[in-house]
Amino acid sequence: MSPAFRAMDVEPRAKGVLLEPFVHQVGGHSCVLRFNETTLCKPLVPREHQFYETLPAEMRKFTPQYKGVVSVRFEEDEDRNLCLIAYPLKGDHGIVDIVDNSDCEPKKFILLENLTSRYEVPCVLDLKMGTRQHGDDASEEKAANQIRKCQQSTSAVIGVRVCGMQVYQAGSGQLMFMNKYHGRKLSVQGFKEALFQFFHNGRYLRRELLGPVLKKLTELKAVLERQESYRFYSSSLLVIYDGKERPEVVLDSDAEDLEDLSEESADESAGAYAYKPIGASSVDVRMIDFAHTTCRLYGEDTVVHEGQDAGYIFGLQSLIDIVTEISEESGE
């Protein structure tokens, strides 16, 4: 049985688990569904499945936790609405015995850690990494299309482009979004401004987040520099933090003045007002989407690459440089 089922508060019922929309998906092509609070469900791609099952140990902290495989099928609920229902597998073979009330063949899905589950208001940045996006198995048409997207975006210049973004705006209490189509149109300066915007809550820059992000990016770069033969074509990098900050203490201050008070100025005001940033120490940086990843360990691949994934590492270095610039320009 899938580890995700064992981890649930209750035993899985005969009708399985109802899959729900995952509202924090900001990029990607495949539909990601919510299995439970801490687990997501996405269509199984054999190459991505193989990646998670053969993942080098030192990369695990930079990818979602892999939780196994389930079988998913369409079924009608009591009101005759079609729903997606997930069932555990019997070991590695077949699904559990169920009543077949659907003509649809079951499909296998993989279960992955929900990286947003520990944040009250997740701010999510999805970055398409590398100077090349098409896999070795891509058709000529597909490869040409991906090459064109790279050449017409920041991918070709700095090895990274915005694929999607949602960021909390403190003034309105709403999330602001940017989609992949806007991300493709950005210049390098526009990319830098989008990154600045991601760390800005509409009132001030969340400077306390920049250091932890830089640390994780630098550590990831060092890890990838040690990986031989991997190519992470069309893979993305997620940066996640909590948009909500809770005021801890409010003393002898005018409410209007407090609105623009940053964490730094709060400290300087001798405790008159202090923020307790929920996500300051828990910024997350994770690699996702490995449907086109290749490595010499994958015996069926006809193309075998040597050395590091230079395009991905180039994108990481560009990201490190730009976040460093933002940090220095903001006076940190």
C-alpha positions in Angstrom: 0.0 0.0 0.0 1.2 3.5 -0.8 3.0 5.3 2.1 0.6 8.2 1.7 -2.4 5.9 2.6 -0.6 4.6 5.6 0.1 8.2 6.8 -3.6 9.2 6.6 -5.6 9.8 9.8 -8.2 7.2 8.8 -8.0 4.0 6.8 -8.8 4.4 3.1 -12.5 3.7 2.4 -13.7 1.2 -0.2 -14.4 4.1 -2.6 -10.8 5.4 -2.4 -9.7 9.0 -1.9 -11.4 11.9 -3.7 -8.9 14.0 -5.5 -9.4 17.8 -5.4 -7.9 20.7 -7.4 -4.5 22.0 -6.2 -5.0 25.8 -6.1 -1.3 26.7 -5.7 0.0 25.3 -9.0 1.4 28.4 -10.8 3.2 26.7 -13.8 3.6 23.4 -15.6 1.5 21.5 -18.2 0.2 18.5 -16.3 -2.7 18.8 -13.9 -1.6 18.5 -10.3 -4.3 17.3 -7.8 -4.6 17.4 -4.0 -4.5 13.9 -2.5 -4.5 15.2 1.1 -3.1 18.2 3.0 0.5 17.1 2.7 0.4 15.1 -0.6 -0.2 15.9 -4.2 -1.0 13.6 -7.1 0.1 14.0 -10.7 0.0 11.7 -13.8 2.8 9.2 -13.8 5.5 9.7 -16.5 7.8 6.7 -16.6 10.9 8.8 -16.9 10.0 11.0 -14.0 9.0 8.0 -11.9 12.4 6.4 -12.6 14.1 9.7 -11.6 12.4 9.7 -8.1 13.2 6.0 -7.6 16.9 6.4 -8.4 17.4 9.9 -7.0 20.9 10.5 -5.5 20.7 10.9 -1.8 22.2 14.4 -1.7 19.5 15.7 -4.1 16.6 14.6 -2.0 16.4 17.8 0.1 16.0 19.7 -3.1 13.1 17.7 -4.6 9.6 16.8 -3.3 9.4 13.7 -1.2 8.3 10.8 -3.4 5.4 8.9 -1.7 4.5 6.1 -4.1 2.0 5.3 -6.8 -1.8 5.1 -6.9 -4.4 4.2 -9.5 -6.8 6.9 -10.4 -10.2 6.6 -12.2 -13.3 8.6 -13.0 -16.4 7.7 -11.0 -19.8 9.2 -10.4 -20.7 10.5 -7.0 -24.2 10.4 -5.4 -25.3 13.4 -7.5 -23.9 11.7 -10.7 -21.1 14.2 -11.0 -17.8 12.8 -12.3 -15.0 12.7 -9.8 -11.4 11.5 -9.8 -10.8 8.8 -7.2 -7.4 7.4 -6.1 -6.9 3.8 -5.0 -3.8 2.2 -3.4 -1.9 -0.4 -5.2 -1.4 -4.0 -4.1 2.3 -3.9 -3.7 3.7 -3.3 -7.1 1.0 -5.1 -9.1 -2.6 -4.1 -9.8 -5.2 -2.2 -7.9 -7.3 -3.3 -5.0 -10.6 -5.1 -5.7 -13.3 -2.5 -6.2 -16.7 -2.2 -7.7 -16.3 -1.2 -11.3 -18.9 1.5 -11.9 -16.9 3.3 -14.7 -16.1 2.5 -18.2 -12.8 4.4 -17.9 -9.6 2.5 -17.6 -7.6 3.4 -14.4 -4.4 5.4 -14.8 -1.4 5.3 -12.5 -0.4 8.6 -10.8 2.5 9.3 -8.5 2.2 10.9 -5.1 4.5 13.7 -4.1 5.0 16.0 -1.1 2.9 19.1 -1.1 5.6 21.8 -0.7 3.0 24.5 0.1 1.3 22.7 3.0 3.3 24.3 5.8 2.6 27.8 4.7 -0.4 29.9 5.6 -0.3 32.0 2.4 2.2 30.4 0.0 4.1 32.7 -2.3 5.3 30.6 -5.2 7.8 31.3 -7.9 8.1 28.7 -10.7 11.3 29.1 -12.8 12.0 27.2 -15.9 15.7 26.3 -15.7 18.4 25.8 -18.3 19.3 27.0 -21.7 17.6 24.0 -23.4 14.1 22.7 -22.7 13.5 19.8 -25.1 14.4 16.2 -24.2 16.5 13.9 -26.3 13.3 12.1 -27.4 11.6 15.2 -28.7 10.4 15.3 -32.3 12.0 17.8 -34.7 8.8 20.0 -34.4 8.8 19.8 -30.6 12.6 20.6 -30.4 12.2 23.5 -32.8 9.3 24.9 -30.8 11.3 24.7 -27.5 14.4 26.2 -29.1 12.3 29.1 -30.3 10.8 29.7 -26.8 14.3 29.7 -25.3 15.7 32.1 -27.9 12.8 34.5 -27.5 13.0 34.6 -23.7 15.6 35.0 -21.0 16.4 31.3 -21.1 18.9 31.7 -23.9 20.6 34.7 -22.2 20.7 33.8 -18.5 19.5 30.2 -18.5 16.3 30.9 -16.5 12.8 32.3 -17.2 9.6 32.9 -15.2 7.1 30.1 -15.7 4.6 31.3 -13.1 4.3 33.3 -9.9 1.9 34.1 -7.1 2.8 36.6 -4.4 0.8 38.0 -1.4 0.0 41.7 -1.3 -0.2 42.8 2.3 -2.3 46.0 1.4 -5.1 44.2 -0.4 -4.8 40.8 1.3 -4.9 39.3 -2.2 -2.5 37.2 -4.3 -0.9 38.7 -7.4 -0.2 36.4 -10.3 2.1 36.2 -13.3 1.7 33.4 -15.9 4.2 31.7 -18.2 3.2 33.8 -21.3 4.1 37.0 -19.5 7.3 35.4 -18.2 8.4 34.5 -21.8 8.2 38.2 -22.8 10.4 39.5 -20.1 13.8 41.0 -20.8 16.7 40.3 -18.4 15.9 43.6 -16.7 12.2 42.6 -16.6 13.2 39.2 -15.1 15.1 41.0 -12.4 12.1 43.3 -11.7 9.8 40.2 -11.5 12.2 38.6 -9.0 12.1 41.9 -6.9 8.3 41.8 -7.1 8.2 38.3 -5.9 10.0 39.3 -2.7 7.9 42.5 -2.3 4.6 42.3 -0.4 3.2 45.6 -1.8 4.5 47.6 1.1 8.2 46.7 1.4 10.8 44.2 0.3 11.0 41.0 2.4 14.8 41.4 2.8 15.0 38.8 5.4 14.2 36.1 2.8 17.0 36.9 0.4 19.8 35.5 2.5 18.2 32.1 3.1 17.3 31.9 -0.6 20.9 32.6 -1.7 22.2 30.0 0.8 19.9 27.3 -0.7 20.6 28.2 -4.3 24.4 28.1 -3.6 24.0 24.7 -1.9 21.9 23.3 -4.8 24.5 24.6 -7.3 27.3 22.7 -5.5 25.2 19.5 -5.4 24.4 19.7 -9.1 28.1 20.3 -9.9 28.8 16.9 -8.4 26.2 15.0 -10.5 27.6 13.2 -13.5 25.6 12.8 -16.7 22.3 14.2 -15.5 20.4 16.6 -17.8 17.3 18.2 -16.3 15.6 19.3 -19.6 12.4 21.3 -19.0 12.7 21.0 -15.2 11.6 23.8 -13.0 12.8 25.3 -9.8 10.3 26.4 -7.1 10.9 29.1 -4.6 8.3 29.2 -1.8 7.8 31.3 1.3 4.9 32.4 3.5 3.3 35.7 2.6 1.8 36.3 6.0 3.7 38.1 8.7 2.2 38.3 12.2 2.7 41.4 14.4 4.1 40.2 17.6 3.9 43.3 19.8 2.3 46.7 19.3 3.1 49.4 21.8 2.8 53.3 21.7 2.7 53.6 17.9 0.3 55.2 15.5 -1.5 52.6 13.4 -0.8 54.6 10.2 2.9 54.7 10.9 3.0 50.9 11.6 1.7 50.0 8.2 5.0 50.9 6.5 7.2 49.6 9.3 9.6 46.8 8.1 11.1 44.2 10.3 14.4 46.1 10.3 12.9 49.4 11.3 10.8 47.6 13.9 14.0 46.4 15.6 15.4 49.9 15.5 12.3 51.3 17.3 13.3 49.5 20.5 10.5 47.1 20.5 7.7 49.6 19.9 6.5 47.3 17.1 7.9 43.9 16.1 7.1 41.6 13.3 7.4 37.8 13.6 8.0 36.6 10.0 6.4 33.2 9.7 8.4 32.1 6.7 11.7 33.9 7.2 13.6 30.8 8.3 11.6 28.4 6.1 12.1 29.6 2.6 12.0 26.5 0.3 13.9 25.9 -2.9 13.0 22.7 -4.8 13.5 21.2 -8.2 10.4 19.7 -9.8 9.2 18.2 -13.1 11.5 15.5 -14.4 9.6 14.1 -17.3 12.5 14.8 -19.7 15.4 14.2 -17.4 18.0 11.8 -18.6 21.1 10.2 -17.1 23.5 7.4 -18.1 21.8 5.2 -15.4 18.7 5.1 -17.6 19.7 2.1 -19.7 17.1 2.7 -22.4 18.3 6.1 -23.4 20.2 6.2 -26.7 21.9 9.5 -26.0 24.3 9.5 -23.0 25.6 12.8 -21.7 28.9 13.4 -19.9 29.7 15.8 -17.1 27.5 18.4 -15.5 24.2 20.0 -16.7 26.0 23.2 -17.7 22.8 24.9 -18.9 21.0 24.3 -15.6 24.0 25.3 -13.5 24.4 28.5 -15.6 20.8 29.4 -14.8 21.4 28.8 -11.1 24.4 31.1 -11.2 22.4 33.8 -13.0 19.7 33.5 -10.3 22.3 33.8 -7.6 23.8 36.9 -9.2 20.4 38.6 -9.6 19.2 37.8 -6.0 22.6 39.1 -4.8 22.1 42.3 -6.8 18.6 42.8 -5.3 20.0 42.2 -1.8 22.9 44.7 -2.3 20.7 47.3 -3.9 18.1 47.1 -1.1 20.9 47.8 1.4 21.1 44.5 3.1 
